[in-house]
Amino acid sequence: MMDLIASPEAWAALLTLTALEIVLGIDNVIFLSVLVSRIPPAQARRARQIGLLLALLFRILLLSILMWLIGLTQPVISIMSAALSWRDLILIGGGLFLIAKATHEIHSEVEAREADEEARPNPRAFFWVIVQIIVIDVVFSLDSIITAIGMAQQIEVMVTAVVIACVVMYVSSGPVARFVAEHPTTKMLALAFLVLIGVALVADGFSFHIPRGYIYFAIAFSAAVEMFNVLAKRNRRKPAG
């Protein structure tokens, strides 16, 4: 352990991997923010905490079974000359789930259901939110940890980077969720991001890699434009003088 603390290579790997894990965690935070926006605030906070705790537990669990996890990258089925592994199938399934969920939410927003109906406490709704969080946590955790395996060799470095990234996700998830809930246009933008991320996961599953830099640049650019829109609306509401 002391060798790792004194190793510049280990610190460089930790910083690089932590930054990457934080960026990959953006997907998780956006999905959580959209999901919890449809349940009462008290339940939303609890669901968000459960979701982020599960994200951390899934990542650490996957790190503890590295050899089994690496085995998931071996081809198990062929579809139209494409050899797919369990990892590919999980990414494809998770991507399709994200696309379907985001499309359903966009339809609900366009239909503009009554707010009173959505605001009523509903234990069944809370249960389904948790189920959906578990499904998507598994998908994002798998993608995140396989990335970590490719970047670092020491399990201690991987676990530390994952824990730091999950802490950052926890701290940022509250403000992001509140912002999404308070600004309907931002929620629609977040849903569009989820469709984009879902398409990228499906493409990855079929070995067609879309560089994440392009996706995150598009998200950052759109988010910046939306921030200017929000500020402009706020300024227009201020009384003159």
C-alpha positions in Angstrom: 0.0 0.0 0.0 2.8 2.4 0.9 4.4 1.7 -2.5 1.2 2.9 -4.2 1.1 6.1 -2.1 4.7 6.8 -3.1 4.2 6.0 -6.7 3.7 8.9 -9.2 2.3 6.5 -11.7 -0.4 5.4 -9.3 -1.4 9.0 -8.5 -1.5 9.8 -12.2 -3.7 6.8 -12.9 -5.9 7.7 -9.9 -6.4 11.3 -11.1 -7.1 10.2 -14.7 -9.4 7.4 -13.8 -11.3 9.6 -11.2 -11.9 12.3 -13.9 -13.1 9.7 -16.4 -15.4 8.0 -13.8 -16.9 11.4 -12.9 -17.6 12.1 -16.6 -19.2 8.7 -17.0 -21.3 9.3 -13.9 -23.0 12.2 -15.7 -25.2 9.7 -17.4 -26.3 8.2 -14.0 -27.0 11.7 -12.6 -29.1 12.8 -15.6 -31.2 9.6 -15.5 -31.7 9.8 -11.7 -32.7 13.5 -12.0 -35.4 12.7 -14.7 -36.7 9.7 -12.8 -37.2 11.3 -9.4 -38.8 14.5 -10.9 -42.1 12.6 -11.2 -42.4 11.6 -7.5 -43.0 13.8 -4.3 -39.8 15.6 -3.0 -39.4 13.5 0.1 -39.6 10.3 -1.9 -37.4 11.8 -4.6 -34.6 12.5 -2.1 -34.8 9.0 -0.7 -34.9 7.4 -4.2 -31.8 9.5 -5.2 -29.9 8.4 -2.2 -30.8 4.8 -2.7 -29.9 5.0 -6.4 -26.4 6.5 -5.7 -25.7 4.0 -2.9 -26.6 1.2 -5.3 -24.4 2.7 -8.0 -21.4 2.6 -5.6 -22.2 -0.9 -4.3 -22.6 -2.3 -7.9 -19.3 -0.7 -8.9 -17.4 -2.1 -5.9 -19.0 -5.5 -6.4 -18.0 -5.7 -10.0 -14.4 -4.7 -9.1 -14.3 -7.6 -6.6 -15.1 -10.1 -9.3 -12.7 -8.9 -12.0 -11.9 -12.3 -13.5 -15.6 -13.0 -14.0 -16.2 -9.6 -15.3 -13.4 -9.9 -17.9 -15.1 -13.2 -19.0 -18.2 -11.2 -19.9 -16.3 -9.7 -22.9 -16.0 -13.2 -24.5 -18.4 -13.8 -27.5 -21.4 -15.9 -26.6 -23.8 -15.4 -29.5 -23.6 -14.3 -33.2 -26.3 -12.1 -34.8 -25.9 -11.3 -38.5 -22.1 -12.0 -38.4 -21.7 -9.9 -35.3 -20.2 -11.8 -32.3 -21.8 -10.5 -29.1 -20.6 -11.0 -25.5 -22.7 -10.7 -22.4 -21.3 -7.2 -21.9 -22.5 -6.3 -25.4 -26.0 -7.8 -24.7 -26.2 -5.9 -21.4 -25.2 -2.6 -23.1 -27.7 -3.2 -26.0 -30.5 -4.0 -23.5 -29.6 -1.0 -21.3 -29.5 1.3 -24.3 -32.9 0.2 -25.6 -34.3 0.6 -22.1 -32.9 4.2 -21.9 -34.4 5.0 -25.3 -37.8 3.5 -24.5 -37.9 5.2 -21.1 -36.8 8.6 -22.4 -39.3 8.4 -25.3 -42.1 7.5 -22.8 -41.2 10.5 -20.6 -41.1 12.8 -23.6 -44.5 11.6 -24.6 -45.8 12.3 -21.1 -44.3 15.8 -21.1 -45.9 16.6 -24.4 -49.3 15.2 -23.3 -48.9 17.5 -20.2 -50.8 15.4 -17.7 -52.2 17.2 -14.7 -49.6 18.1 -12.1 -51.9 17.1 -9.2 -52.1 13.6 -10.4 -48.3 13.4 -10.6 -47.8 15.0 -7.2 -49.9 12.5 -5.2 -47.8 10.1 -3.1 -47.8 6.7 -4.7 -45.8 3.9 -3.1 -46.1 1.8 -6.3 -44.5 4.7 -8.3 -41.7 4.8 -5.8 -41.1 1.1 -6.1 -40.9 1.3 -9.9 -38.5 4.2 -9.7 -36.2 2.1 -7.6 -36.5 -0.9 -10.0 -35.6 1.3 -12.9 -32.7 2.8 -11.0 -31.4 -0.7 -10.3 -31.6 -1.7 -14.0 -29.7 1.3 -15.2 -27.2 1.3 -12.4 -26.2 -2.2 -13.5 -25.7 -1.0 -17.1 -23.7 2.1 -16.2 -21.7 0.3 -13.6 -20.6 -2.4 -16.0 -19.5 0.2 -18.6 -17.7 2.2 -15.9 -15.8 -0.7 -14.4 -14.7 -2.2 -17.7 -13.3 1.2 -18.6 -11.5 1.3 -15.2 -10.0 -2.1 -15.8 -8.6 -0.9 -19.1 -7.0 2.2 -17.5 -5.6 1.0 -14.2 -3.9 -2.2 -12.9 -4.2 -1.8 -9.1 -7.5 -2.7 -7.5 -6.9 0.0 -4.8 -6.6 2.7 -7.4 -9.8 1.6 -9.1 -11.8 1.4 -5.9 -10.6 4.8 -4.7 -11.5 6.4 -8.1 -14.9 4.9 -8.1 -15.6 6.0 -4.5 -14.5 9.6 -5.2 -16.6 9.7 -8.4 -19.7 8.4 -6.5 -19.2 11.1 -3.8 -19.1 13.7 -6.6 -22.3 12.2 -8.1 -24.0 12.3 -4.7 -23.1 16.0 -4.1 -24.1 17.1 -7.6 -27.3 15.0 -7.9 -29.4 17.1 -5.6 -28.8 20.5 -7.3 -29.2 18.8 -10.8 -32.5 17.1 -9.8 -33.9 20.4 -8.4 -32.9 22.3 -11.5 -34.5 19.7 -13.8 -37.7 19.7 -11.7 -38.0 23.5 -11.7 -37.3 24.0 -15.4 -39.5 21.9 -17.8 -37.5 22.8 -20.9 -34.3 21.5 -19.1 -36.1 18.3 -18.4 -36.9 17.9 -22.1 -33.3 18.5 -22.9 -32.2 15.9 -20.3 -34.6 13.4 -21.9 -33.0 14.1 -25.3 -29.6 13.4 -23.7 -30.8 10.1 -22.5 -32.0 9.1 -26.0 -28.5 10.1 -27.2 -26.8 8.1 -24.5 -29.0 5.1 -25.2 -28.1 5.1 -28.9 -24.4 5.3 -27.9 -24.8 2.2 -25.6 -26.6 0.2 -28.3 -23.9 1.2 -30.8 -21.2 0.1 -28.3 -23.0 -3.2 -27.9 -22.6 -3.8 -31.7 -18.9 -2.8 -31.6 -19.6 0.6 -33.3 -17.9 3.0 -30.8 -19.1 6.6 -30.8 -16.4 8.7 -29.2 -17.9 9.9 -25.8 -16.1 13.2 -26.3 -18.6 14.1 -29.1 -21.5 13.1 -26.9 -20.3 15.0 -23.9 -19.5 18.1 -26.0 -23.0 18.1 -27.4 -24.4 17.8 -23.9 -22.2 20.6 -22.5 -23.0 22.9 -25.4 -26.8 22.3 -25.2 -26.7 22.7 -21.4 -24.8 26.0 -21.8 -27.4 27.3 -24.3 -30.2 26.2 -21.9 -28.6 28.0 -19.0 -28.6 31.2 -21.1 -32.3 30.7 -21.8 -33.0 30.2 -18.1 -31.1 33.4 -17.2 -32.9 35.3 -20.0 -36.3 34.2 -18.7 -35.4 35.1 -15.2 -34.2 38.6 -16.2 -37.4 39.2 -18.2 -39.5 38.5 -15.1 -37.7 41.1 -13.1 -39.5 44.4 -12.7 -38.0 47.2 -14.7 -36.1 49.9 -12.8 
